[in-house]
Amino acid sequence: MLATLTYFADLRDAFNMMFIVFIVDLFVGIRCSKVVNKEQFSMDKLFTAMKRMILTYALIMMLFANDKILNQNTVDTAGIMSCLATGFLIYSIAQNGYKMTGAIVFLGINKWIRKRVMDMASVD
């Protein structure tokens, strides 16, 4: 087990950041559903977020292992995937923040992220 933890030690900072963003997204999403949609809290939302987090971590770990095993140093696929996952979560936080508060700063964050994706990937 210690060897596995050591093997994936390079992903520690990315996983810590993603965990913080996952938690913030979970709390903001639950708060938004209570305030805006008048929904009750359900454990299904918590379990769905946990499943999503575990699957994202597993995907990033597989990409990291793939890069190491194939000795592929050209593109850091695990880093790109962790940036994408964190970016999607930040987009979700900003979207729910705008729904709850109507603050223009959240709308600006959403527009900026959408513009960056359009510029980099030519995809909406």
N, C-alpha and C positions, 0 to 999 in steps of 0.2 A: 504494500500500500504506500509505503514511503517512497519507493521508486516511482510509482505512478504520480504522486504529488510532485516529486522533483522533476519528472519529465515535463509536466505541464506548468512548471513554476513561472515560465515566461508569460503565461496568460493571466497571472494573478491580478495585475493592475487593471486589465481590461474587464475581468470578471467582477472585480470590486466596483468599478464604475457602472457596469451594466446592472449589478445588483441594486445599487442605490437608485438608478433611474427606473428599474422595474418597480421598486417599492414606492417611489414617488408617483409613478404612473398608476399603480394600483390604488393608492389612497385618493389621488385626484379623480380617477375614474369612478370610484365608489361614491365619493362626495358629489360628483357631477350627476350621477344617476339618482342620488337622493334629492338633490336640490332642483335640478332641471326636469327630470322625468318623473319625480315623485315615486321612485321605486324603493322597495324594501331591500335591505342587505341580504344577500344570499351567499352561502358558502361556495356555491358553484362558481361565482366570479373569482373567489380566492383560489380555488383549485384549478380553474382555467388558467389563471395567471401563473401559477406554479408550474403547470404542465408546459406552458409556453416558455418559461424561463429554463426549465430543465432541457427541453428540446433544443433551444437556442444554444445553451452551453454545450450540449452533446455535439451539435453541428460544428461549432467552432473548434472543439477538441478534435473532431475528426479531420477538419481542414488543416489544423496545426500538425497533426500526426502525418497527414498526407504530404505536407510540405517537407517535413523532416525526413520521412522515409524515402521519398523520391529525390531528396537533396535539391529541391526546387527553391532557388533564392531570388528569382526574377520578380515575382509578385507575392506579397504576403497575403494570401487568401484568407487566413484566419483574422488578420487585422482588418481587412476590408469588410468581412462579414460582421465583425464586432462593431465596426463603425456604422454599418448599415442598420444593425439591430438597435443600437443606441440612438441613431438618428430617427428611426421610426417611432421609438418610444418618446423621444423629445417632441416629435410632431404630435403625437397623441396627447401628451401633457398640455401642449400649447392649444390644441383644438378644444380639449375639455375645459381648460382655463378660460378660453374665450367664451364658451357656452355658459359658464358659470358667472363670469364677471362682466363680460362685454368689453374688457379692457383692450384697447387697440394694440398694445404691445404683443399680446398673444397672436393676434391676427398678423402682425408684422413678422413674427417668428415663422408662422406657417407659410407666408408668402416667400420669405427668404429661403426656407428649406425647399419649397417647391421650385423656386427659380434655380437653386443650386443643382437639384436633380435634373431639371430640364437642360441646364448648361452642360452638365457632365455626362449625362446618359442619353440625352435627346428623347426622353420618355416622360410622359406626364403621370 
